Amino acid sequence: MRNLYTELKRLVGGKPRQVGDVISVGDVVTVALLGGGEIKVIGVAEVGQRVFIRDGVVEGPAPDLPMELIEI
């Protein structure tokens, strides 16, 4: 018999990936999220760079595409 909780975790995935613009770099990287707010994360990035963030870590550069917010 399969474990339904394990199946649900597999479908939902892990932590959400966010996108933001780097506004300062020091011991930690401060990122302004595109949806609003700021977050401090660990990683390597340059000021002005758009990055992917997951679970408090910079995953890498993100494409600089326009963002469209749609409220449901």
PQR file with spaces between the fields and no chain letter, atoms N, CA, C, O and H, PARSE charges and radii, in Angstrom:
ATOM       1  N    MET     1       0.840   -1.179    0.000 -0.4000 1.5000
ATOM       2  CA   MET     1       0.000    0.000    0.000 -0.0000 2.0000
ATOM       3  C    MET     1       0.887    1.245    0.000  0.5500 1.7000
ATOM       4  O    MET     1       1.850    1.325    0.763 -0.5500 1.4000
ATOM       5  N    ARG     2       0.566    2.205   -0.846 -0.4000 1.5000
ATOM       6  CA   ARG     2       1.396    3.405   -0.934 -0.0000 2.0000
ATOM       7  C    ARG     2       1.037    4.404    0.159  0.5500 1.7000
ATOM       8  O    ARG     2      -0.094    4.444    0.643 -0.5500 1.4000
ATOM       9  H    ARG     2      -0.216    2.140   -1.466  0.4000 1.0000
ATOM      10  N    ASN     3       2.016    5.197    0.529 -0.4000 1.5000
ATOM      11  CA   ASN     3       1.851    6.202    1.571 -0.0000 2.0000
ATOM      12  C    ASN     3       1.316    7.484    0.926  0.5500 1.7000
ATOM      13  O    ASN     3       2.005    8.100    0.112 -0.5500 1.4000
ATOM      14  H    ASN     3       2.935    5.165    0.136  0.4000 1.0000
ATOM      15  N    LEU     4       0.096    7.887    1.283 -0.4000 1.5000
ATOM      16  CA   LEU     4      -0.525    9.053    0.666 -0.0000 2.0000
ATOM      17  C    LEU     4       0.210   10.350    1.015  0.5500 1.7000
ATOM      18  O    LEU     4       0.289   11.256    0.185 -0.5500 1.4000
ATOM      19  H    LEU     4      -0.463    7.386    1.944  0.4000 1.0000
ATOM      20  N    TYR     5       0.742   10.446    2.225 -0.4000 1.5000
ATOM      21  CA   TYR     5       1.501   11.639    2.600 -0.0000 2.0000
ATOM      22  C    TYR     5       2.746   11.784    1.732  0.5500 1.7000
ATOM      23  O    TYR     5       3.058   12.890    1.291 -0.5500 1.4000
ATOM      24  H    TYR     5       0.678    9.710    2.899  0.4000 1.0000
ATOM      25  N    THR     6       3.452   10.708    1.481 -0.4000 1.5000
ATOM      26  CA   THR     6       4.639   10.739    0.624 -0.0000 2.0000
ATOM      27  C    THR     6       4.256   11.139   -0.793  0.5500 1.7000
ATOM      28  O    THR     6       4.972   11.909   -1.433 -0.5500 1.4000
ATOM      29  H    THR     6       3.198    9.810    1.839  0.4000 1.0000
ATOM      30  N    GLU     7       3.159   10.637   -1.281 -0.4000 1.5000
ATOM      31  CA   GLU     7       2.683   10.999   -2.623 -0.0000 2.0000
ATOM      32  C    GLU     7       2.346   12.493   -2.696  0.5500 1.7000
ATOM      33  O    GLU     7       2.679   13.157   -3.678 -0.5500 1.4000
ATOM      34  H    GLU     7       2.577   10.011   -0.762  0.4000 1.0000
ATOM      35  N    LEU     8       1.690   13.017   -1.664 -0.4000 1.5000
ATOM      36  CA   LEU     8       1.347   14.432   -1.635 -0.0000 2.0000
ATOM      37  C    LEU     8       2.598   15.296   -1.615  0.5500 1.7000
ATOM      38  O    LEU     8       2.673   16.281   -2.350 -0.5500 1.4000
ATOM      39  H    LEU     8       1.420   12.478   -0.866  0.4000 1.0000
ATOM      40  N    LYS     9       3.585   14.949   -0.788 -0.4000 1.5000
ATOM      41  CA   LYS     9       4.840   15.702   -0.745 -0.0000 2.0000
ATOM      42  C    LYS     9       5.531   15.698   -2.097  0.5500 1.7000
ATOM      43  O    LYS     9       6.102   16.710   -2.502 -0.5500 1.4000
ATOM      44  H    LYS     9       3.524   14.149   -0.191  0.4000 1.0000
ATOM      45  N    ARG    10       5.487   14.572   -2.800 -0.4000 1.5000
ATOM      46  CA   ARG    10       6.108   14.480   -4.120 -0.0000 2.0000
ATOM      47  C    ARG    10       5.401   15.399   -5.114  0.5500 1.7000
ATOM      48  O    ARG    10       6.053   16.031   -5.944 -0.5500 1.4000
ATOM      49  H    ARG    10       5.023   13.749   -2.471  0.4000 1.0000
ATOM      50  N    LEU    11       4.084   15.477   -5.035 -0.4000 1.5000
ATOM      51  CA   LEU    11       3.318   16.323   -5.944 -0.0000 2.0000
ATOM      52  C    LEU    11       3.499   17.808   -5.658  0.5500 1.7000
ATOM      53  O    LEU    11       3.628   18.614   -6.580 -0.5500 1.4000
ATOM      54  H    LEU    11       3.554   14.964   -4.360  0.4000 1.0000
ATOM      55  N    VAL    12       3.507   18.165   -4.384 -0.4000 1.5000
ATOM      56  CA   VAL    12       3.606   19.566   -3.997 -0.0000 2.0000
ATOM      57  C    VAL    12       5.030   20.077   -4.168  0.5500 1.7000
ATOM      58  O    VAL    12       5.224   21.242   -4.514 -0.5500 1.4000
ATOM      59  H    VAL    12       3.402   17.511   -3.635  0.4000 1.0000
ATOM      60  N    GLY    13       5.998   19.260   -3.939 -0.4000 1.5000
ATOM      61  CA   GLY    13       7.387   19.678   -4.058 -0.0000 2.0000
ATOM      62  C    GLY    13       7.912   20.223   -2.747  0.5500 1.7000
ATOM      63  O    GLY    13       7.273   20.098   -1.702 -0.5500 1.4000
ATOM      64  H    GLY    13       5.841   18.313   -3.658  0.4000 1.0000
ATOM      65  N    GLY    14       9.079   20.826   -2.818 -0.4000 1.5000
ATOM      66  CA   GLY    14       9.719   21.346   -1.618 -0.0000 2.0000
ATOM      67  C    GLY    14       9.339   22.778   -1.340  0.5500 1.7000
ATOM      68  O    GLY    14       8.209   23.194   -1.598 -0.5500 1.4000
ATOM      69  H    GLY    14       9.597   20.927   -3.667  0.4000 1.0000
ATOM      70  N    LYS    15      10.265   23.519   -0.822 -0.4000 1.5000
ATOM      71  CA   LYS    15      10.054   24.921   -0.502 -0.0000 2.0000
ATOM      72  C    LYS    15       9.803   25.705   -1.800  0.5500 1.7000
ATOM      73  O    LYS    15      10.336   25.348   -2.851 -0.5500 1.4000
ATOM      74  H    LYS    15      11.183   23.181   -0.612  0.4000 1.0000
ATOM      75  N    PRO    16       8.996   26.769   -1.729 -0.5600 1.5000
ATOM      76  CA   PRO    16       8.726   27.551   -2.939  0.2800 2.0000
ATOM      77  C    PRO    16       9.953   28.340   -3.385  0.5500 1.7000
ATOM      78  O    PRO    16      10.770   28.762   -2.566 -0.5500 1.4000
ATOM      79  N    ARG    17      10.064   28.529   -4.688 -0.4000 1.5000
ATOM      80  CA   ARG    17      11.156   29.331   -5.237 -0.0000 2.0000
ATOM      81  C    ARG    17      10.628   30.732   -5.482  0.5500 1.7000
ATOM      82  O    ARG    17       9.566   30.910   -6.078 -0.5500 1.4000
ATOM      83  H    ARG    17       9.400   28.186   -5.352  0.4000 1.0000
ATOM      84  N    GLN    18      11.381   31.732   -5.017 -0.4000 1.5000
ATOM      85  CA   GLN    18      10.986   33.122   -5.156 -0.0000 2.0000
ATOM      86  C    GLN    18      11.977   33.843   -6.045  0.5500 1.7000
ATOM      87  O    GLN    18      13.087   33.363   -6.278 -0.5500 1.4000
ATOM      88  H    GLN    18      12.244   31.587   -4.533  0.4000 1.0000
ATOM      89  N    VAL    19      11.562   35.010   -6.543 -0.4000 1.5000
ATOM      90  CA   VAL    19      12.417   35.830   -7.407 -0.0000 2.0000
ATOM      91  C    VAL    19      12.487   37.221   -6.805  0.5500 1.7000
ATOM      92  O    VAL    19      11.490   37.753   -6.316 -0.5500 1.4000
ATOM      93  H    VAL    19      10.661   35.399   -6.353  0.4000 1.0000
ATOM      94  N    GLY    20      13.683   37.805   -6.847 -0.4000 1.5000
ATOM      95  CA   GLY    20      13.834   39.161   -6.336 -0.0000 2.0000
ATOM      96  C    GLY    20      15.073   39.827   -6.880  0.5500 1.7000
ATOM      97  O    GLY    20      15.899   39.203   -7.546 -0.5500 1.4000
ATOM      98  H    GLY    20      14.493   37.373   -7.245  0.4000 1.0000
ATOM      99  N    ASP    21      15.189   41.117   -6.582 -0.4000 1.5000
ATOM     100  CA   ASP    21      16.333   41.920   -7.008 -0.0000 2.0000
ATOM     101  C    ASP    21      17.242   42.181   -5.819  0.5500 1.7000
ATOM     102  O    ASP    21      16.771   42.564   -4.748 -0.5500 1.4000
ATOM     103  H    ASP    21      14.519   41.624   -6.040  0.4000 1.0000
ATOM     104  N    VAL    22      18.534   41.978   -6.001 -0.4000 1.5000
ATOM     105  CA   VAL    22      19.521   42.175   -4.933 -0.0000 2.0000
ATOM     106  C    VAL    22      19.671   43.672   -4.695  0.5500 1.7000
ATOM     107  O    VAL    22      19.939   44.432   -5.626 -0.5500 1.4000
ATOM     108  H    VAL    22      18.916   41.667   -6.871  0.4000 1.0000
ATOM     109  N    ILE    23      19.495   44.097   -3.423 -0.4000 1.5000
ATOM     110  CA   ILE    23      19.631   45.514   -3.095 -0.0000 2.0000
ATOM     111  C    ILE    23      20.869   45.812   -2.249  0.5500 1.7000
ATOM     112  O    ILE    23      21.317   46.957   -2.197 -0.5500 1.4000
ATOM     113  H    ILE    23      19.278   43.480   -2.667  0.4000 1.0000
ATOM     114  N    SER    24      21.429   44.792   -1.584 -0.4000 1.5000
ATOM     115  CA   SER    24      22.694   44.988   -0.867 -0.0000 2.0000
ATOM     116  C    SER    24      23.389   43.643   -0.669  0.5500 1.7000
ATOM     117  O    SER    24      22.763   42.585   -0.594 -0.5500 1.4000
ATOM     118  H    SER    24      21.065   43.862   -1.627  0.4000 1.0000
ATOM     119  N    VAL    25      24.721   43.742   -0.588 -0.4000 1.5000
ATOM     120  CA   VAL    25      25.546   42.545   -0.412 -0.0000 2.0000
ATOM     121  C    VAL    25      26.517   42.814    0.720  0.5500 1.7000
ATOM     122  O    VAL    25      27.144   43.872    0.771 -0.5500 1.4000
ATOM     123  H    VAL    25      25.229   44.601   -0.648  0.4000 1.0000
ATOM     124  N    GLY    26      26.641   41.864    1.622 -0.4000 1.5000
ATOM     125  CA   GLY    26      27.567   41.950    2.742 -0.0000 2.0000
ATOM     126  C    GLY    26      27.798   40.537    3.238  0.5500 1.7000
ATOM     127  O    GLY    26      28.075   39.633    2.449 -0.5500 1.4000
ATOM     128  H    GLY    26      26.132   41.005    1.581  0.4000 1.0000
ATOM     129  N    ASP    27      27.684   40.345    4.554 -0.4000 1.5000
ATOM     130  CA   ASP    27      27.747   38.991    5.098 -0.0000 2.0000
ATOM     131  C    ASP    27      26.575   38.164    4.593  0.5500 1.7000
ATOM     132  O    ASP    27      26.692   36.954    4.397 -0.5500 1.4000
ATOM     133  H    ASP    27      27.459   41.079    5.194  0.4000 1.0000
ATOM     134  N    VAL    28      25.437   38.832    4.384 -0.4000 1.5000
ATOM     135  CA   VAL    28      24.252   38.205    3.790 -0.0000 2.0000
ATOM     136  C    VAL    28      23.816   39.067    2.607  0.5500 1.7000
ATOM     137  O    VAL    28      24.228   40.219    2.474 -0.5500 1.4000
ATOM     138  H    VAL    28      25.342   39.815    4.543  0.4000 1.0000
ATOM     139  N    VAL    29      22.991   38.496    1.768 -0.4000 1.5000
ATOM     140  CA   VAL    29      22.474   39.208    0.594 -0.0000 2.0000
ATOM     141  C    VAL    29      21.044   39.637    0.912  0.5500 1.7000
ATOM     142  O    VAL    29      20.220   38.809    1.299 -0.5500 1.4000
ATOM     143  H    VAL    29      22.656   37.560    1.876  0.4000 1.0000
ATOM     144  N    THR    30      20.749   40.919    0.751 -0.4000 1.5000
ATOM     145  CA   THR    30      19.394   41.424    0.958 -0.0000 2.0000
ATOM     146  C    THR    30      18.716   41.535   -0.395  0.5500 1.7000
ATOM     147  O    THR    30      19.241   42.148   -1.325 -0.5500 1.4000
ATOM     148  H    THR    30      21.419   41.591    0.436  0.4000 1.0000
ATOM     149  N    VAL    31      17.533   40.926   -0.488 -0.4000 1.5000
ATOM     150  CA   VAL    31      16.816   40.854   -1.760 -0.0000 2.0000
ATOM     151  C    VAL    31      15.429   41.464   -1.587  0.5500 1.7000
ATOM     152  O    VAL    31      14.720   41.147   -0.632 -0.5500 1.4000
ATOM     153  H    VAL    31      17.107   40.428    0.267  0.4000 1.0000
ATOM     154  N    ALA    32      15.043   42.344   -2.517 -0.4000 1.5000
ATOM     155  CA   ALA    32      13.684   42.887   -2.573 -0.0000 2.0000
ATOM     156  C    ALA    32      12.872   41.933   -3.437  0.5500 1.7000
ATOM     157  O    ALA    32      13.136   41.787   -4.631 -0.5500 1.4000
ATOM     158  H    ALA    32      15.619   42.602   -3.293  0.4000 1.0000
ATOM     159  N    LEU    33      11.886   41.286   -2.832 -0.4000 1.5000
ATOM     160  CA   LEU    33      11.071   40.321   -3.564 -0.0000 2.0000
ATOM     161  C    LEU    33      10.142   41.036   -4.529  0.5500 1.7000
ATOM     162  O    LEU    33       9.658   42.129   -4.235 -0.5500 1.4000
ATOM     163  H    LEU    33      11.672   41.404   -1.863  0.4000 1.0000
ATOM     164  N    LEU    34       9.893   40.429   -5.673 -0.4000 1.5000
ATOM     165  CA   LEU    34       9.049   41.057   -6.685 -0.0000 2.0000
ATOM     166  C    LEU    34       7.616   41.206   -6.206  0.5500 1.7000
ATOM     167  O    LEU    34       6.919   42.126   -6.635 -0.5500 1.4000
ATOM     168  H    LEU    34      10.286   39.541   -5.912  0.4000 1.0000
ATOM     169  N    GLY    35       7.164   40.329   -5.333 -0.4000 1.5000
ATOM     170  CA   GLY    35       5.815   40.423   -4.791 -0.0000 2.0000
ATOM     171  C    GLY    35       5.701   41.416   -3.649  0.5500 1.7000
ATOM     172  O    GLY    35       4.599   41.663   -3.159 -0.5500 1.4000
ATOM     173  H    GLY    35       7.730   39.583   -4.984  0.4000 1.0000
ATOM     174  N    GLY    36       6.809   41.986   -3.219 -0.4000 1.5000
ATOM     175  CA   GLY    36       6.836   42.921   -2.099 -0.0000 2.0000
ATOM     176  C    GLY    36       7.591   42.335   -0.920  0.5500 1.7000
ATOM     177  O    GLY    36       7.585   41.121   -0.716 -0.5500 1.4000
ATOM     178  H    GLY    36       7.704   41.784   -3.617  0.4000 1.0000
ATOM     179  N    GLY    37       8.231   43.175   -0.157 -0.4000 1.5000
ATOM     180  CA   GLY    37       8.982   42.746    1.016 -0.0000 2.0000
ATOM     181  C    GLY    37      10.450   42.533    0.711  0.5500 1.7000
ATOM     182  O    GLY    37      10.875   42.534   -0.444 -0.5500 1.4000
ATOM     183  H    GLY    37       8.236   44.161   -0.323  0.4000 1.0000
ATOM     184  N    GLU    38      11.208   42.353    1.766 -0.4000 1.5000
ATOM     185  CA   GLU    38      12.645   42.094    1.658 -0.0000 2.0000
ATOM     186  C    GLU    38      12.979   40.850    2.449  0.5500 1.7000
ATOM     187  O    GLU    38      12.295   40.497    3.409 -0.5500 1.4000
ATOM     188  H    GLU    38      10.863   42.353    2.705  0.4000 1.0000
ATOM     189  N    ILE    39      14.059   40.184    2.023 -0.4000 1.5000
ATOM     190  CA   ILE    39      14.507   38.975    2.707 -0.0000 2.0000
ATOM     191  C    ILE    39      16.031   38.949    2.698  0.5500 1.7000
ATOM     192  O    ILE    39      16.658   39.376    1.728 -0.5500 1.4000
ATOM     193  H    ILE    39      14.616   40.471    1.243  0.4000 1.0000
ATOM     194  N    LYS    40      16.618   38.455    3.763 -0.4000 1.5000
ATOM     195  CA   LYS    40      18.075   38.281    3.839 -0.0000 2.0000
ATOM     196  C    LYS    40      18.370   36.811    3.604  0.5500 1.7000
ATOM     197  O    LYS    40      17.791   35.938    4.250 -0.5500 1.4000
ATOM     198  H    LYS    40      16.109   38.108    4.551  0.4000 1.0000
ATOM     199  N    VAL    41      19.279   36.545    2.672 -0.4000 1.5000
ATOM     200  CA   VAL    41      19.597   35.176    2.290 -0.0000 2.0000
ATOM     201  C    VAL    41      21.105   34.982    2.225  0.5500 1.7000
ATOM     202  O    VAL    41      21.876   35.941    2.272 -0.5500 1.4000
ATOM     203  H    VAL    41      19.750   37.254    2.147  0.4000 1.0000
ATOM     204  N    ILE    42      21.505   33.730    2.117 -0.4000 1.5000
ATOM     205  CA   ILE    42      22.913   33.371    1.999 -0.0000 2.0000
ATOM     206  C    ILE    42      23.203   33.088    0.537  0.5500 1.7000
ATOM     207  O    ILE    42      22.385   32.486   -0.159 -0.5500 1.4000
ATOM     208  H    ILE    42      20.879   32.951    2.079  0.4000 1.0000
ATOM     209  N    GLY    43      24.359   33.517    0.073 -0.4000 1.5000
ATOM     210  CA   GLY    43      24.744   33.210   -1.299 -0.0000 2.0000
ATOM     211  C    GLY    43      25.615   34.297   -1.885  0.5500 1.7000
ATOM     212  O    GLY    43      26.024   35.238   -1.205 -0.5500 1.4000
ATOM     213  H    GLY    43      25.024   34.006    0.638  0.4000 1.0000
ATOM     214  N    VAL    44      25.885   34.138   -3.169 -0.4000 1.5000
ATOM     215  CA   VAL    44      26.732   35.075   -3.899 -0.0000 2.0000
ATOM     216  C    VAL    44      25.897   35.735   -4.983  0.5500 1.7000
ATOM     217  O    VAL    44      25.269   35.058   -5.797 -0.5500 1.4000
ATOM     218  H    VAL    44      25.552   33.374   -3.721  0.4000 1.0000
ATOM     219  N    ALA    45      25.897   37.073   -4.986 -0.4000 1.5000
ATOM     220  CA   ALA    45      25.161   37.835   -5.988 -0.0000 2.0000
ATOM     221  C    ALA    45      25.719   39.248   -6.027  0.5500 1.7000
ATOM     222  O    ALA    45      26.483   39.652   -5.150 -0.5500 1.4000
ATOM     223  H    ALA    45      26.408   37.623   -4.324  0.4000 1.0000
ATOM     224  N    GLU    46      25.330   39.992   -7.051 -0.4000 1.5000
ATOM     225  CA   GLU    46      25.755   41.379   -7.199 -0.0000 2.0000
ATOM     226  C    GLU    46      24.546   42.292   -7.048  0.5500 1.7000
ATOM     227  O    GLU    46      23.422   41.902   -7.364 -0.5500 1.4000
ATOM     228  H    GLU    46      24.710   39.664   -7.764  0.4000 1.0000
ATOM     229  N    VAL    47      24.778   43.506   -6.565 -0.4000 1.5000
ATOM     230  CA   VAL    47      23.699   44.477   -6.406 -0.0000 2.0000
ATOM     231  C    VAL    47      23.075   44.752   -7.773  0.5500 1.7000
ATOM     232  O    VAL    47      23.786   44.968   -8.754 -0.5500 1.4000
ATOM     233  H    VAL    47      25.691   43.824   -6.309  0.4000 1.0000
ATOM     234  N    GLY    48      21.744   44.744   -7.832 -0.4000 1.5000
ATOM     235  CA   GLY    48      21.019   44.980   -9.068 -0.0000 2.0000
ATOM     236  C    GLY    48      20.689   43.716   -9.833  0.5500 1.7000
ATOM     237  O    GLY    48      19.907   43.761  -10.783 -0.5500 1.4000
ATOM     238  H    GLY    48      21.166   44.568   -7.035  0.4000 1.0000
ATOM     239  N    GLN    49      21.258   42.604   -9.449 -0.4000 1.5000
ATOM     240  CA   GLN    49      21.025   41.329  -10.133 -0.0000 2.0000
ATOM     241  C    GLN    49      19.696   40.735   -9.686  0.5500 1.7000
ATOM     242  O    GLN    49      19.333   40.841   -8.514 -0.5500 1.4000
ATOM     243  H    GLN    49      21.894   42.568   -8.678  0.4000 1.0000
ATOM     244  N    ARG    50      18.968   40.113  -10.607 -0.4000 1.5000
ATOM     245  CA   ARG    50      17.732   39.394  -10.270 -0.0000 2.0000
ATOM     246  C    ARG    50      18.111   37.940  -10.022  0.5500 1.7000
ATOM     247  O    ARG    50      18.811   37.329  -10.830 -0.5500 1.4000
ATOM     248  H    ARG    50      19.262   40.028  -11.558  0.4000 1.0000
ATOM     249  N    VAL    51      17.644   37.383   -8.890 -0.4000 1.5000
ATOM     250  CA   VAL    51      18.053   36.039   -8.483 -0.0000 2.0000
ATOM     251  C    VAL    51      16.859   35.185   -8.086  0.5500 1.7000
ATOM     252  O    VAL    51      15.800   35.694   -7.719 -0.5500 1.4000
ATOM     253  H    VAL    51      17.076   37.879   -8.234  0.4000 1.0000
ATOM     254  N    PHE    52      17.058   33.869   -8.168 -0.4000 1.5000
ATOM     255  CA   PHE    52      16.122   32.894   -7.630 -0.0000 2.0000
ATOM     256  C    PHE    52      16.540   32.592   -6.201  0.5500 1.7000
ATOM     257  O    PHE    52      17.731   32.466   -5.915 -0.5500 1.4000
ATOM     258  H    PHE    52      17.919   33.455   -8.466  0.4000 1.0000
ATOM     259  N    ILE    53      15.558   32.476   -5.291 -0.4000 1.5000
ATOM     260  CA   ILE    53      15.812   32.175   -3.887 -0.0000 2.0000
ATOM     261  C    ILE    53      14.932   31.007   -3.480  0.5500 1.7000
ATOM     262  O    ILE    53      13.753   30.951   -3.828 -0.5500 1.4000
ATOM     263  H    ILE    53      14.591   32.579   -5.524  0.4000 1.0000
ATOM     264  N    ARG    54      15.519   30.070   -2.736 -0.4000 1.5000
ATOM     265  CA   ARG    54      14.740   28.976   -2.169 -0.0000 2.0000
ATOM     266  C    ARG    54      15.303   28.635   -0.806  0.5500 1.7000
ATOM     267  O    ARG    54      16.499   28.376   -0.672 -0.5500 1.4000
ATOM     268  H    ARG    54      16.477   30.115   -2.453  0.4000 1.0000
ATOM     269  N    ASP    55      14.457   28.631    0.201 -0.4000 1.5000
ATOM     270  CA   ASP    55      14.825   28.224    1.561 -0.0000 2.0000
ATOM     271  C    ASP    55      16.004   29.030    2.121  0.5500 1.7000
ATOM     272  O    ASP    55      16.880   28.473    2.782 -0.5500 1.4000
ATOM     273  H    ASP    55      13.485   28.841    0.092  0.4000 1.0000
ATOM     274  N    GLY    56      16.024   30.349    1.854 -0.4000 1.5000
ATOM     275  CA   GLY    56      17.045   31.217    2.420 -0.0000 2.0000
ATOM     276  C    GLY    56      18.395   31.173    1.737  0.5500 1.7000
ATOM     277  O    GLY    56      19.390   31.631    2.298 -0.5500 1.4000
ATOM     278  H    GLY    56      15.313   30.802    1.317  0.4000 1.0000
ATOM     279  N    VAL    57      18.444   30.620    0.518 -0.4000 1.5000
ATOM     280  CA   VAL    57      19.699   30.492   -0.216 -0.0000 2.0000
ATOM     281  C    VAL    57      19.499   30.997   -1.650  0.5500 1.7000
ATOM     282  O    VAL    57      18.478   30.714   -2.277 -0.5500 1.4000
ATOM     283  H    VAL    57      17.636   30.247    0.061  0.4000 1.0000
ATOM     284  N    VAL    58      20.477   31.741   -2.159 -0.4000 1.5000
ATOM     285  CA   VAL    58      20.441   32.175   -3.554 -0.0000 2.0000
ATOM     286  C    VAL    58      20.747   30.966   -4.428  0.5500 1.7000
ATOM     287  O    VAL    58      21.809   30.357   -4.300 -0.5500 1.4000
ATOM     288  H    VAL    58      21.307   31.971   -1.649  0.4000 1.0000
ATOM     289  N    GLU    59      19.812   30.614   -5.320 -0.4000 1.5000
ATOM     290  CA   GLU    59      20.023   29.478   -6.223 -0.0000 2.0000
ATOM     291  C    GLU    59      20.801   29.875   -7.464  0.5500 1.7000
ATOM     292  O    GLU    59      21.522   29.056   -8.034 -0.5500 1.4000
ATOM     293  H    GLU    59      18.949   31.108   -5.424  0.4000 1.0000
ATOM     294  N    GLY    60      20.660   31.128   -7.890 -0.4000 1.5000
ATOM     295  CA   GLY    60      21.361   31.571   -9.080 -0.0000 2.0000
ATOM     296  C    GLY    60      20.639   32.731   -9.730  0.5500 1.7000
ATOM     297  O    GLY    60      19.621   33.203   -9.223 -0.5500 1.4000
ATOM     298  H    GLY    60      20.074   31.793   -7.427  0.4000 1.0000
ATOM     299  N    PRO    61      21.169   33.192  -10.859 -0.5600 1.5000
ATOM     300  CA   PRO    61      20.562   34.337  -11.540  0.2800 2.0000
ATOM     301  C    PRO    61      19.212   33.971  -12.158  0.5500 1.7000
ATOM     302  O    PRO    61      18.995   32.837  -12.587 -0.5500 1.4000
ATOM     303  N    ALA    62      18.321   34.943  -12.193 -0.4000 1.5000
ATOM     304  CA   ALA    62      17.006   34.782  -12.812 -0.0000 2.0000
ATOM     305  C    ALA    62      16.933   35.709  -14.022  0.5500 1.7000
ATOM     306  O    ALA    62      17.586   36.752  -14.043 -0.5500 1.4000
ATOM     307  H    ALA    62      18.497   35.864  -11.844  0.4000 1.0000
ATOM     308  N    PRO    63      16.154   35.340  -15.015 -0.5600 1.5000
ATOM     309  CA   PRO    63      16.024   36.221  -16.177  0.2800 2.0000
ATOM     310  C    PRO    63      15.308   37.514  -15.788  0.5500 1.7000
ATOM     311  O    PRO    63      14.424   37.510  -14.931 -0.5500 1.4000
ATOM     312  N    ASP    64      15.690   38.599  -16.415 -0.4000 1.5000
ATOM     313  CA   ASP    64      15.111   39.909  -16.123 -0.0000 2.0000
ATOM     314  C    ASP    64      13.905   40.131  -17.035  0.5500 1.7000
ATOM     315  O    ASP    64      13.974   40.886  -18.005 -0.5500 1.4000
ATOM     316  H    ASP    64      16.407   38.602  -17.112  0.4000 1.0000
ATOM     317  N    LEU    65      12.808   39.463  -16.707 -0.4000 1.5000
ATOM     318  CA   LEU    65      11.581   39.543  -17.494 -0.0000 2.0000
ATOM     319  C    LEU    65      10.545   40.373  -16.753  0.5500 1.7000
ATOM     320  O    LEU    65      10.600   40.462  -15.526 -0.5500 1.4000
ATOM     321  H    LEU    65      12.753   38.849  -15.919  0.4000 1.0000
ATOM     322  N    PRO    66       9.605   40.982  -17.460 -0.5600 1.5000
ATOM     323  CA   PRO    66       8.554   41.726  -16.764  0.2800 2.0000
ATOM     324  C    PRO    66       7.667   40.776  -15.965  0.5500 1.7000
ATOM     325  O    PRO    66       7.460   39.624  -16.348 -0.5500 1.4000
ATOM     326  N    MET    67       7.148   41.282  -14.846 -0.4000 1.5000
ATOM     327  CA   MET    67       6.310   40.454  -13.991 -0.0000 2.0000
ATOM     328  C    MET    67       4.862   40.921  -14.082  0.5500 1.7000
ATOM     329  O    MET    67       4.595   42.122  -14.118 -0.5500 1.4000
ATOM     330  H    MET    67       7.316   42.217  -14.534  0.4000 1.0000
ATOM     331  N    GLU    68       3.948   39.991  -14.118 -0.4000 1.5000
ATOM     332  CA   GLU    68       2.518   40.295  -14.172 -0.0000 2.0000
ATOM     333  C    GLU    68       1.848   39.683  -12.956  0.5500 1.7000
ATOM     334  O    GLU    68       1.888   38.466  -12.778 -0.5500 1.4000
ATOM     335  H    GLU    68       4.165   39.016  -14.088  0.4000 1.0000
ATOM     336  N    LEU    69       1.230   40.510  -12.110 -0.4000 1.5000
ATOM     337  CA   LEU    69       0.512   40.021  -10.934 -0.0000 2.0000
ATOM     338  C    LEU    69      -0.959   39.867  -11.278  0.5500 1.7000
ATOM     339  O    LEU    69      -1.586   40.795  -11.791 -0.5500 1.4000
ATOM     340  H    LEU    69       1.198   41.499  -12.254  0.4000 1.0000
ATOM     341  N    ILE    70      -1.501   38.704  -10.998 -0.4000 1.5000
ATOM     342  CA   ILE    70      -2.910   38.433  -11.232 -0.0000 2.0000
ATOM     343  C    ILE    70      -3.515   37.985   -9.915  0.5500 1.7000
ATOM     344  O    ILE    70      -3.102   36.966   -9.360 -0.5500 1.4000
ATOM     345  H    ILE    70      -0.992   37.951  -10.582  0.4000 1.0000
ATOM     346  N    GLU    71      -4.483   38.724   -9.408 -0.4000 1.5000
ATOM     347  CA   GLU    71      -5.134   38.366   -8.157 -0.0000 2.0000
ATOM     348  C    GLU    71      -6.299   37.437   -8.463  0.5500 1.7000
ATOM     349  O    GLU    71      -7.058   37.649   -9.409 -0.5500 1.4000
ATOM     350  H    GLU    71      -4.819   39.551   -9.858  0.4000 1.0000
ATOM     351  N    ILE    72      -6.419   36.406   -7.642 -0.4000 1.5000
ATOM     352  CA   ILE    72      -7.487   35.430   -7.832 -0.0000 2.0000
ATOM     353  C    ILE    72      -8.481   35.550   -6.701  0.5500 1.7000
ATOM     354  O    ILE    72      -9.468   34.815   -6.666 -0.5500 1.4000
ATOM     355  H    ILE    72      -5.802   36.234   -6.874  0.4000 1.0000
